[in-house]
């Protein structure tokens, strides 16, 4: 193997792999739709979000909050 083939194998192939990876990661930035930036006007209708859809439909309790039966958390009360 001469020096040109050695350079192509040990330098050219890794550079080609890095180039393909770089193009794959930059592809979404170059072809994507424009993102919202702070200060720009918001052109979409407001939307309520809830982690559980049934949580939105439940009416508030009139007699006050009930004690939670859920256990666990940061204190480790299992």
C-alpha positions as CSV (number, residue, x, y, z in Angstrom):
1,X,0.0,0.0,0.0
2,X,1.5,3.4,-0.9
3,X,1.2,6.6,1.1
4,X,-1.8,8.0,-0.9
5,X,-3.9,4.9,-0.3
6,X,-2.9,5.0,3.4
7,X,-4.0,8.6,3.8
8,X,-7.3,7.9,2.0
9,X,-8.0,5.0,4.3
10,X,-7.0,6.6,7.6
11,X,-8.0,10.2,6.9
12,X,-10.5,10.2,4.0
13,X,-12.9,7.6,5.3
14,X,-13.2,9.1,8.9
15,X,-13.7,12.6,7.4
16,X,-16.4,11.3,5.1
17,X,-18.2,9.6,8.1
18,X,-17.9,12.9,10.1
19,X,-19.2,14.8,7.1
20,X,-22.2,12.5,6.7
21,X,-23.1,12.8,10.4
22,X,-22.7,16.6,10.3
23,X,-25.1,16.9,7.3
24,X,-27.6,14.5,9.0
25,X,-27.7,16.7,12.2
26,X,-27.8,20.0,10.3
27,X,-30.5,18.8,7.9
28,X,-33.4,19.5,10.3
29,X,-32.1,23.1,11.0
30,X,-31.8,24.0,7.3
31,X,-35.0,22.5,6.1
32,X,-37.3,23.1,9.1
33,X,-40.0,25.7,9.5
34,X,-39.2,28.9,11.3
35,X,-39.3,28.6,15.1
36,X,-41.1,30.9,17.5
37,X,-38.7,33.4,19.2
38,X,-39.6,35.5,22.2
39,X,-41.0,38.9,21.2
40,X,-42.6,37.6,18.0
41,X,-46.4,37.8,17.8
42,X,-48.2,34.5,18.7
43,X,-50.4,33.6,15.8
44,X,-52.1,30.5,17.2
45,X,-55.2,30.1,19.3
46,X,-54.8,29.4,23.0
47,X,-54.8,25.8,24.1
48,X,-55.4,24.3,27.5
49,X,-53.1,21.4,28.3
50,X,-53.5,18.7,30.9
51,X,-51.5,15.6,31.4
52,X,-54.6,13.5,31.9
53,X,-57.6,14.4,29.7
54,X,-60.1,13.4,32.4
55,X,-58.6,15.9,34.8
56,X,-60.0,18.8,32.7
57,X,-63.6,17.5,32.8
58,X,-63.7,17.0,36.6
59,X,-65.6,19.8,38.5
60,X,-63.9,21.3,41.5
61,X,-65.0,19.8,44.9
62,X,-67.3,22.1,46.8
63,X,-66.6,20.7,50.2
64,X,-62.8,21.4,50.0
65,X,-59.8,19.4,49.2
66,X,-59.8,15.8,50.3
67,X,-56.6,14.2,51.8
68,X,-54.5,12.4,49.2
69,X,-54.2,8.6,49.4
70,X,-51.2,8.6,47.1
71,X,-48.0,7.6,48.8
72,X,-44.4,7.9,47.8
73,X,-42.5,10.9,46.6
74,X,-39.3,12.6,47.7
75,X,-39.6,11.6,51.3
76,X,-40.0,7.9,50.5
77,X,-43.3,7.3,52.3
78,X,-44.3,4.1,50.6
